[in-house]
Amino acid sequence: MATLARNKAVVDFQFAQFKGFMAWLAWMLLHLILILSLRNKPIIFTNWAWSYVTKDAALD
């Protein structure tokens, strides 16, 4: 899995390979799932959503 830019990523699982927006969503979801602290998950998700909506350069 690798993210390239906003809405652009590649995923190469043993059972599936895909790219583009769906791969980008898979990358975001997997990283959110792997965050250990339940308290931090909503905060990080909110930060990511706000950065995406405002087109913050941190996601590019």
N, CA, C and O atoms as CSV, one atom per row, in Angstrom:
chain,resi,resn,atom,element,x,y,z
A,1,MET,N,N,0.835,-1.163,0.000
A,1,MET,CA,C,0.000,0.000,0.000
A,1,MET,C,C,0.887,1.236,0.000
A,1,MET,O,O,1.878,1.323,0.726
A,2,ALA,N,N,0.497,2.183,-0.837
A,2,ALA,CA,C,1.204,3.460,-0.883
A,2,ALA,C,C,0.242,4.547,-1.318
A,2,ALA,O,O,-0.549,4.366,-2.244
A,3,THR,N,N,0.321,5.668,-0.642
A,3,THR,CA,C,-0.474,6.808,-1.052
A,3,THR,C,C,0.420,7.741,-1.861
A,3,THR,O,O,1.556,8.014,-1.473
A,4,LEU,N,N,-0.090,8.219,-2.967
A,4,LEU,CA,C,0.694,9.047,-3.867
A,4,LEU,C,C,0.323,10.517,-3.767
A,4,LEU,O,O,1.200,11.381,-3.808
A,5,ALA,N,N,-0.949,10.808,-3.638
A,5,ALA,CA,C,-1.449,12.181,-3.533
A,5,ALA,C,C,-2.900,12.103,-3.080
A,5,ALA,O,O,-3.400,11.028,-2.748
A,6,ARG,N,N,-3.563,13.238,-3.070
A,6,ARG,CA,C,-4.983,13.258,-2.699
A,6,ARG,C,C,-5.755,12.384,-3.677
A,6,ARG,O,O,-5.695,12.584,-4.890
A,7,ASN,N,N,-6.480,11.412,-3.132
A,7,ASN,CA,C,-7.313,10.480,-3.908
A,7,ASN,C,C,-6.511,9.552,-4.820
A,7,ASN,O,O,-7.078,8.961,-5.739
A,8,LYS,N,N,-5.227,9.414,-4.590
A,8,LYS,CA,C,-4.412,8.542,-5.437
A,8,LYS,C,C,-3.541,7.650,-4.569
A,8,LYS,O,O,-2.751,8.123,-3.752
A,9,ALA,N,N,-3.704,6.353,-4.764
A,9,ALA,CA,C,-2.905,5.376,-4.023
A,9,ALA,C,C,-2.899,4.071,-4.803
A,9,ALA,O,O,-3.639,3.904,-5.773
A,10,VAL,N,N,-2.058,3.159,-4.366
A,10,VAL,CA,C,-2.020,1.819,-4.950
A,10,VAL,C,C,-2.063,0.803,-3.816
A,10,VAL,O,O,-1.474,1.013,-2.756
A,11,VAL,N,N,-2.767,-0.298,-4.052
A,11,VAL,CA,C,-2.888,-1.375,-3.073
A,11,VAL,C,C,-2.576,-2.673,-3.796
A,11,VAL,O,O,-3.083,-2.932,-4.888
A,12,ASP,N,N,-1.738,-3.479,-3.174
A,12,ASP,CA,C,-1.369,-4.762,-3.750
A,12,ASP,C,C,-1.459,-5.825,-2.651
A,12,ASP,O,O,-0.460,-6.180,-2.025
A,13,PHE,N,N,-2.680,-6.323,-2.433
A,13,PHE,CA,C,-2.904,-7.411,-1.493
A,13,PHE,C,C,-2.713,-8.726,-2.235
A,13,PHE,O,O,-2.648,-8.746,-3.464
A,14,GLN,N,N,-2.624,-9.815,-1.497
A,14,GLN,CA,C,-2.509,-11.122,-2.144
A,14,GLN,C,C,-3.761,-11.461,-2.942
A,14,GLN,O,O,-3.688,-12.155,-3.956
A,15,PHE,N,N,-4.890,-10.981,-2.491
A,15,PHE,CA,C,-6.165,-11.314,-3.117
A,15,PHE,C,C,-6.715,-10.215,-4.017
A,15,PHE,O,O,-7.697,-10.447,-4.723
A,16,ALA,N,N,-6.118,-9.032,-4.016
A,16,ALA,CA,C,-6.648,-7.936,-4.824
A,16,ALA,C,C,-5.591,-6.869,-5.073
A,16,ALA,O,O,-4.709,-6.636,-4.246
A,17,GLN,N,N,-5.703,-6.231,-6.222
A,17,GLN,CA,C,-4.851,-5.105,-6.574
A,17,GLN,C,C,-5.749,-4.017,-7.143
A,17,GLN,O,O,-6.566,-4.271,-8.029
A,18,PHE,N,N,-5.591,-2.817,-6.631
A,18,PHE,CA,C,-6.355,-1.721,-7.192
A,18,PHE,C,C,-5.631,-0.412,-6.949
A,18,PHE,O,O,-4.674,-0.353,-6.177
A,19,LYS,N,N,-6.094,0.636,-7.611
A,19,LYS,CA,C,-5.442,1.937,-7.507
A,19,LYS,C,C,-6.500,3.027,-7.571
A,19,LYS,O,O,-7.673,2.764,-7.835
A,20,GLY,N,N,-6.067,4.243,-7.326
A,20,GLY,CA,C,-6.954,5.381,-7.395
A,20,GLY,C,C,-7.647,5.673,-6.078
A,20,GLY,O,O,-7.099,5.436,-5.001
A,21,PHE,N,N,-8.871,6.195,-6.183
A,21,PHE,CA,C,-9.615,6.639,-5.013
A,21,PHE,C,C,-9.926,5.495,-4.057
A,21,PHE,O,O,-9.796,5.667,-2.845
A,22,MET,N,N,-10.326,4.349,-4.556
A,22,MET,CA,C,-10.655,3.214,-3.681
A,22,MET,C,C,-9.414,2.743,-2.908
A,22,MET,O,O,-9.519,2.386,-1.735
A,23,ALA,N,N,-8.275,2.741,-3.539
A,23,ALA,CA,C,-7.034,2.367,-2.853
A,23,ALA,C,C,-6.680,3.409,-1.796
A,23,ALA,O,O,-6.192,3.060,-0.721
A,24,TRP,N,N,-6.919,4.667,-2.091
A,24,TRP,CA,C,-6.668,5.740,-1.132
A,24,TRP,C,C,-7.559,5.573,0.093
A,24,TRP,O,O,-7.091,5.727,1.222
A,25,LEU,N,N,-8.837,5.260,-0.115
A,25,LEU,CA,C,-9.747,5.016,0.999
A,25,LEU,C,C,-9.301,3.809,1.825
A,25,LEU,O,O,-9.361,3.837,3.054
A,26,ALA,N,N,-8.853,2.748,1.146
A,26,ALA,CA,C,-8.377,1.555,1.853
A,26,ALA,C,C,-7.157,1.895,2.705
A,26,ALA,O,O,-7.039,1.422,3.836
A,27,TRP,N,N,-6.257,2.705,2.174
A,27,TRP,CA,C,-5.070,3.118,2.914
A,27,TRP,C,C,-5.469,3.901,4.158
A,27,TRP,O,O,-4.949,3.648,5.245
A,28,MET,N,N,-6.402,4.862,4.003
A,28,MET,CA,C,-6.851,5.677,5.133
A,28,MET,C,C,-7.530,4.796,6.189
A,28,MET,O,O,-7.264,4.939,7.382
A,29,LEU,N,N,-8.397,3.894,5.753
A,29,LEU,CA,C,-9.117,3.022,6.682
A,29,LEU,C,C,-8.157,2.111,7.447
A,29,LEU,O,O,-8.280,1.967,8.663
A,30,LEU,N,N,-7.221,1.508,6.758
A,30,LEU,CA,C,-6.275,0.617,7.418
A,30,LEU,C,C,-5.448,1.365,8.454
A,30,LEU,O,O,-5.244,0.865,9.560
A,31,HIS,N,N,-4.975,2.543,8.112
A,31,HIS,CA,C,-4.186,3.304,9.068
A,31,HIS,C,C,-5.022,3.745,10.262
A,31,HIS,O,O,-4.521,3.779,11.386
A,32,LEU,N,N,-6.266,4.076,10.040
A,32,LEU,CA,C,-7.146,4.441,11.143
A,32,LEU,C,C,-7.414,3.245,12.044
A,32,LEU,O,O,-7.465,3.397,13.265
A,33,ILE,N,N,-7.585,2.067,11.475
A,33,ILE,CA,C,-7.814,0.846,12.255
A,33,ILE,C,C,-6.585,0.497,13.095
A,33,ILE,O,O,-6.722,0.018,14.221
A,34,LEU,N,N,-5.402,0.731,12.563
A,34,LEU,CA,C,-4.178,0.344,13.258
A,34,LEU,C,C,-3.781,1.289,14.392
A,34,LEU,O,O,-2.855,0.988,15.145
A,35,ILE,N,N,-4.458,2.413,14.523
A,35,ILE,CA,C,-4.192,3.308,15.648
A,35,ILE,C,C,-4.686,2.603,16.913
A,35,ILE,O,O,-5.840,2.181,16.981
A,36,LEU,N,N,-3.832,2.479,17.885
A,36,LEU,CA,C,-4.139,1.672,19.057
A,36,LEU,C,C,-5.128,2.329,20.007
A,36,LEU,O,O,-5.993,1.648,20.559
A,37,SER,N,N,-5.024,3.596,20.204
A,37,SER,CA,C,-5.849,4.271,21.192
A,37,SER,C,C,-7.231,4.593,20.632
A,37,SER,O,O,-7.349,5.270,19.611
A,38,LEU,N,N,-8.262,4.115,21.292
A,38,LEU,CA,C,-9.632,4.416,20.871
A,38,LEU,C,C,-9.942,5.901,21.005
A,38,LEU,O,O,-10.730,6.446,20.232
A,39,ARG,N,N,-9.336,6.545,21.965
A,39,ARG,CA,C,-9.571,7.973,22.182
A,39,ARG,C,C,-9.033,8.799,21.015
A,39,ARG,O,O,-9.620,9.822,20.662
A,40,ASN,N,N,-7.926,8.369,20.412
A,40,ASN,CA,C,-7.307,9.134,19.338
A,40,ASN,C,C,-7.974,8.934,17.977
A,40,ASN,O,O,-7.857,9.796,17.106
A,41,LYS,N,N,-8.660,7.828,17.783
A,41,LYS,CA,C,-9.254,7.541,16.473
A,41,LYS,C,C,-10.219,8.618,16.005
A,41,LYS,O,O,-10.089,9.082,14.872
A,42,PRO,N,N,-11.179,9.038,16.817
A,42,PRO,CA,C,-12.096,10.084,16.340
A,42,PRO,C,C,-11.390,11.416,16.085
A,42,PRO,O,O,-11.758,12.151,15.168
A,43,ILE,N,N,-10.382,11.724,16.892
A,43,ILE,CA,C,-9.638,12.968,16.702
A,43,ILE,C,C,-8.879,12.938,15.390
A,43,ILE,O,O,-8.900,13.909,14.634
A,44,ILE,N,N,-8.214,11.834,15.117
A,44,ILE,CA,C,-7.450,11.714,13.883
A,44,ILE,C,C,-8.378,11.704,12.674
A,44,ILE,O,O,-8.085,12.342,11.662
A,45,PHE,N,N,-9.494,10.986,12.772
A,45,PHE,CA,C,-10.453,10.969,11.675
A,45,PHE,C,C,-10.981,12.376,11.400
A,45,PHE,O,O,-11.097,12.779,10.243
A,46,THR,N,N,-11.299,13.118,12.450
A,46,THR,CA,C,-11.786,14.484,12.286
A,46,THR,C,C,-10.727,15.369,11.637
A,46,THR,O,O,-11.040,16.170,10.756
A,47,ASN,N,N,-9.485,15.228,12.066
A,47,ASN,CA,C,-8.398,16.005,11.454
A,47,ASN,C,C,-8.233,15.667,9.980
A,47,ASN,O,O,-8.058,16.564,9.155
A,48,TRP,N,N,-8.287,14.382,9.640
A,48,TRP,CA,C,-8.174,13.963,8.238
A,48,TRP,C,C,-9.336,14.497,7.415
A,48,TRP,O,O,-9.139,14.997,6.308
A,49,ALA,N,N,-10.547,14.392,7.954
A,49,ALA,CA,C,-11.728,14.873,7.233
A,49,ALA,C,C,-11.643,16.381,7.013
A,49,ALA,O,O,-11.935,16.867,5.920
A,50,TRP,N,N,-11.249,17.116,8.037
A,50,TRP,CA,C,-11.135,18.572,7.902
A,50,TRP,C,C,-10.050,18.931,6.880
A,50,TRP,O,O,-10.246,19.831,6.064
A,51,SER,N,N,-8.929,18.246,6.919
A,51,SER,CA,C,-7.858,18.502,5.952
A,51,SER,C,C,-8.321,18.186,4.529
A,51,SER,O,O,-7.962,18.889,3.584
A,52,TYR,N,N,-9.107,17.140,4.382
A,52,TYR,CA,C,-9.597,16.776,3.055
A,52,TYR,C,C,-10.574,17.832,2.527
A,52,TYR,O,O,-10.484,18.249,1.372
A,53,VAL,N,N,-11.502,18.256,3.377
A,53,VAL,CA,C,-12.520,19.237,2.963
A,53,VAL,C,C,-11.884,20.592,2.658
A,53,VAL,O,O,-12.276,21.256,1.697
A,54,THR,N,N,-10.918,21.005,3.455
A,54,THR,CA,C,-10.282,22.318,3.260
A,54,THR,C,C,-9.110,22.258,2.289
A,54,THR,O,O,-8.462,23.272,2.030
A,55,LYS,N,N,-8.838,21.075,1.755
A,55,LYS,CA,C,-7.734,20.866,0.817
A,55,LYS,C,C,-6.393,21.289,1.405
A,55,LYS,O,O,-5.574,21.933,0.750
A,56,ASP,N,N,-6.201,20.910,2.651
A,56,ASP,CA,C,-4.958,21.173,3.345
A,56,ASP,C,C,-3.831,20.398,2.663
A,56,ASP,O,O,-4.014,19.240,2.287
A,57,ALA,N,N,-2.699,21.013,2.509
A,57,ALA,CA,C,-1.566,20.405,1.803
A,57,ALA,C,C,-0.984,19.207,2.556
A,57,ALA,O,O,-0.204,18.448,1.979
A,58,ALA,N,N,-1.338,19.021,3.815
A,58,ALA,CA,C,-0.789,17.905,4.596
A,58,ALA,C,C,-1.195,16.561,4.023
A,58,ALA,O,O,-0.494,15.574,4.246
A,59,LEU,N,N,-2.305,16.481,3.289
A,59,LEU,CA,C,-2.740,15.206,2.702
A,59,LEU,C,C,-2.135,14.950,1.329
A,59,LEU,O,O,-2.228,13.833,0.819
A,60,ASP,N,N,-1.526,15.940,0.731
A,60,ASP,CA,C,-0.940,15.746,-0.609
A,60,ASP,C,C,0.442,15.198,-0.537
A,60,ASP,O,O,1.074,14.978,-1.570
